[in-house]
């Protein structure tokens, strides 16, 4: 059993699994958007995730409560960004823009991560790593626009795009600041704090949706969606992502976000019956090549 889990020690595998979990979250959200309003889904996903995390984290959480309070200036903003702020900004943006625009803007995360890491951590990237980021970004764009340059030329932007564009440095900052993890802080203790903060911060948005008459339709599909997002998007994905950033640099981790649209397309093909195109193969090939260039390169001195 121990040998079978050795692969989970690789930060690259952890990042890949995190992106797969988050890609599934986009597919689920797209499939049940008429049954569950966005803020309602985010609130209940973190509420259910908190119930899942607490039994696992209770013992270390009790022991580390003073440590969490000591580092509250790091814990509170990181927990709020990871659980509520970033996703809420994306949800606000998607109220008036398209999923295509949103995916293209989110694909900028690796570029912004590299810039913020250079400023805050002095994590300079080599020319080979820069090339890897560019190649993987090209692959993500190919998948997102389905290999059609006319889609790019026809893009139109509005205020919703500004919300999503503003969310890019927010999530990039979260990624970089994971390298400032407080010494001795248990991962599960932080994840429990994140879930609790997420429920508290997300509640006003949920209450606003409820007051405006946008209620969740309780069906097997909607309940299953909340269960998936709680277990995979809110629990496992953050366990994988936070652990990976302790074992690699933000500059190396950033381009793995380009796996997100690739996995989203793959899951859409499997579960939503979407068509397979040449652009899937071409885009994934570029993403994989870009990840290889970035992860195998020696960082700049």
Helices and strands as residue ranges (DSSP letters): G 3-9, H 11-31, H 38-70, H 72-80, I 81-85, H 86-94, H 99-106, H 109-120, H 127-144, H 149-153, H 159-177, G 178-180, H 187-211, H 220-228, I 229-236, H 237-245, H 250-254, G 255-258, H 259-271, H 278-296
